[in-house]
Amino acid sequence: MPKTERRTFLLDFEKPLSELESRIDQIRELAEENNVDVSEQILQLEARADQLREEIFSTLTPAQRLQLARHPRRPSTLDYIQMMTDEWFELHGDRGGSDDPALIGGIARFDGQPVVMLGHQKGRDTKDNVARNFGMPAPGGYRKAMRLMDHANRFGMPILTFIDTPGAWAGLEAEELGQGEAIAYNLREMFSLDVPIICTVIGEGGSGGALGIGVGDRVLMLKHTVYTVATPEACAAILWKDAGKSEQAAAALKITAEDLKRLEIIDEIVPEPPSCAHSNPINAAQLLKESIQENLNTLMKLTPTQRKELRYQRFRKIGVFLESA
């Protein structure tokens, strides 16, 4: 992605780094135009940029992680599928009369292995976001996902899911069409599937909308993503009747990858490029692909019974803790 395009969507804490990188580019261009050797100065500035990048992205608050997870240029499910697979054929419809564009899926060839891939899909701009309901699936989306997962189970294909939603659509029509039942049905059925299931949080994992495709043998999170029972804004509005206290809520909810790994809710944190996934989507996709390949190779060595028991036990132990004086 061109640097000029990235700068259009700068977050506040990214601006000092962007200004330094712009300065380096300007000095390099001037040196080339005037045939002046400034290589030593450039190296010093690049070292400072690397140091600043490390300082910024190693000390992010939970609220800043949430900003990165919602970054409009962050790679989406379709982006990762296209960058990680050799072949991809999207499948549509829940066979009940709807085809939800907020949750997409299909058959792909991943490292030579036929798989079923599915995930939440947000838009790139306002028009696309409206068309995809901002990545918030309706009941038909979860029923479509379950149809594809049943297909994968029937033909022995591993399932790879990608989570990126603020939550399931909470509109009146969604409730009338059985939103809660659709998600609950997926939760129950995913525990019974024989094939390997790997779930990855690639952006924002929100509430039951994320869990509807989030029951897996392995649950991964990209480093600068979040996974939460409710958005910090909703949590603040419920607890303090003030959505403005979302930063306080974000810290209390333990939404970061490090928090969730420590609580054993996820299995692995997938690293991102130095300036996050939106700065280098191709590198981000390669890092994620390597992690999925490694986990998939391990899971393929287990029997279906072993995988289902592993899946059951990893979710059964969530929330168990001991208190000490």
N, C-alpha and C positions, 0 to 999 in steps of 0.2 A: 504494500500500500504506500503511495507517495506520501512524503512527510507533510506536504502542504495539506493533504486530505486529513491526516491524523490530527493536525493542529486545530482543525475546525471543531473538534470535539474534545478539547483539552479540559481535564478536571483541574480544580484549583491547585492541588498538590503536584500536578504534572508540569505546571507552568515554568517554575525555575529551571527544570531540566530541559524543557523545550527551548527556552531562551538561550541557554548555554549551547545546545546543539545547533541552533540557528546562527549563533555567533561563530562557531567552528566552521560551519558551511560558508559563511560570508568571508572569513579569513582565507579559507582554502580557495575560494573563487577569485578573490583579489590577488592572491599570490600567483595563481595561474595566469591571470591577465597581465600581471607586471613581471612575470618570470622571476619571482623572488622565492628563495628557499626558506620556508618557515616550518619545516617538518618537525623541528624540535619543539617549537611552541605548540604546534598542533598536537603532538604526543602528550604534552603536559595538560592541555585543555581536555583531551580525550580521557586522560587518567582522572582528571577532576570530574568529568561527566560520569565516568564509571563509579566513582566514589559517591557522587550525589545520587545516582540511581539506586545504589545499594542502601544509602541512608533513607531515601524516600520509601522504597518498597519493602524494607525490612521493619519499618516502624509504623505501618498503617494501623489505624484504629478500625474496629469492627464496622463503623459507619462508612469509613473510606473503602473498606473491602466491598461493602454493599454497593457503593458507587461504581466500583470497577466491575462487579458482577452484572450491573445494569448498563454498562457502557454501550452506547448505540453501535459502536464498531466491533464489539466483541463477536467472535465467530459463533455462528448458530449451528443447530443440528445439521441442516443441509450443507453448510460450509464444511463441517468435519467429515460428513459422509463423502462428499465429493473429493476431499483431499486425502482421505484414508483408504478408499476402496478402488478396486480395479474395474468393477462393474456395479451398476446401481439401477434398479427398476422399482419405481414407486408404485405402491398399491393404494387403492382408494376405497372408501366406503365401509360402513359398519354392517352392511347387509340388512339394515333396518330402516333405510330411507335417508341417511345423512352421510356426509363426508366432511369432517371437521378439519379445516386448514390449520388450526392451532396445534394439531398433533399429527405428525406425518410419519410414514413408515413404508418399508418395502424390503425387497430381497437384494442382497449385495454379495460381492465376493471380496472377502477381507483376508489379505495375505494368502490367497488361493483357497480359502475356506468359505463355502456358502454359509451365509448368516442372514438373520432378520434384524434389521436396524430400525429403531423408531425413537421418536423424541418430540418434545415441545418445540414449536417453531414460532419465534417472534418475527416482527417485520423490521425492515431497515429504515423506513421513514413513516410518517404519520399515516399515509394512505395504506401502506403495506401492513402496518400495525393494526389498523382498523379492520382490514380484510382478515387478518389472523387473530383478531380479538386479543391482541397484546400477549399472545402465547398462553391464554387461559382457555383450556379445552371445555367443551360442553360434554354432556354424557355420551353423545355419539362418538366423540374422540376417544374416550376410554374404551368404548365397545369396539371401535375399530382396532385399537391397540391390542385388545384381548383376542380379537379374531386373527390378527397377524401372529400373535404369540402361540395360539393354538395351531396355526399352520406350521410354525417353526417346530413345535413339539411333535407334530405328526410326521414331519420329514427329517427329524433329527438335526435341525440347524440351531446352533447357538444363538442366543438373543442378546443384543447390545442395545441398551436404552440410554438416552441422553436427556437429562433433566434441566429445564430452564424455564421456569414459570413462577409468577408471583402467587399462583394458586389457581385452583379450578374456578371456572366461571360461576359466580354466585348470584346470577340473575334469577328472576322469578320463573322464567321459562325453563332454565336448567333444573331448577328444583322440581318443576312439574314433570319433567322428562326423566327424573330419577337420578340426579347427580350423585347423591350419597350412595345409592344402591350400586351404581356403575363402578364407583371407586372401590367399595367394599368387595364387590364380586371379583375385581381384578386382584385385590390383596389376597383373597382366599385362593384363587386359581393359580396365581404365580407360585405359591408355595408347593403346588402339586406337579409342576412341570418337570419333565425328566431331563431336559437339555440344560446346558450351562447358561446362566444369566449374569451379565455384568452390567451394572448401572453406574453411570457417571454424571455427577453434577458439573455442568459446563458453564453455568451462569448463576441464576437464582433458583434455589429449590424451596418452594413455598408450600407448606402445609400438606393436606391430603391431595392437592393437585400434583405434587411431586411424588407422593407415595403411590399414586395410582399406577405408576410404571417404575416404582423404586424398590421392589422386593427382589433382591438378587443374591447370588452366592458371594459376589464381591461388590462392594459399594465404594466407588472412587470419587474423589473431589479434586478438581483443578485448584491450584494453590490460592488463587484470588477469587474464589466463589463463596457462596453462603448457602446454608441449609437450615431452615428454621420452621418452627411450628406455626408461626404467623409473622407477617411483615413487621418490622420494628414500628412503623407508623400505626398499624392496627393495634399492636401490643400497647403502645403508649396511650392510644385513645381509650383502650379498655381499662388499663390500670390507673392512669392519671387524668383521664378525660382531656388529654392534651397531646395531639399528634406531634406537636413541636418538640416533645421530649423523646423523639425517635432515636437520637444518638445514645441517650441513657438506656433505652430499651435494647438497642443493638448490642451494647456491652453486656447487659444482663442476660440476654437470650443465649449467649454462647453460640454464635452463628458461624464462626470462622472454621476453616478446615482444621487448624491446629486444635481448637477447642473440641471439635467433634471426633478427631482422631484420639485425643486424650480420653474422651468419654466412651470410646470404642463403639461409636455409632457408625463410623465409616472405617474402611480397612486400609486405605492408602491415599496419600496426598500426591497428586501428579504435579511435577514442577511446571512452571510456565517460563517463557522467555524473559530476559532481564527486565524489560519494561511492560510485561504482561502480554496476554494472548492477543489483545487488539493491536499491539504494535508489530507483531510478527506472527500472523495466523498460520503460515506454513510450518514454522518451527514448532508452534503450539500443537498443531495436528500431529507432527512427527513424534513429539514427546508423549502425547496421549496414545498414539498407535502402539508405541513400544510398550507402554504400561499395559494396555489391553491385551496385546499379544502374549506378554509374559503371564498374565493372570489366566488367560484362556488356555494356554498350554498346560498350566497346572490343573485347571478344572477338567480338561478333557481326559486326564489320566484317572479321574475318579469315576465310580459307577453312579448311575442315576440315584440309587438309594443313598449313597454317601453324600451326593450333592444336596439332595433334599433334606437330609439330616443336618448338614452343615448350614443350609439356608435357615432351617427352623431354629437351630441353636443360636445363630448369630443375632436373630431378632428377638428370641426369647429372653436373652440376657440383658437387653437394653433396659435401662432404668433401675437395674439392681445395684445397690450400694450398701456399704456398711458405715455406721456411725460409731465414732469413738469419743471417749471423754476428752 
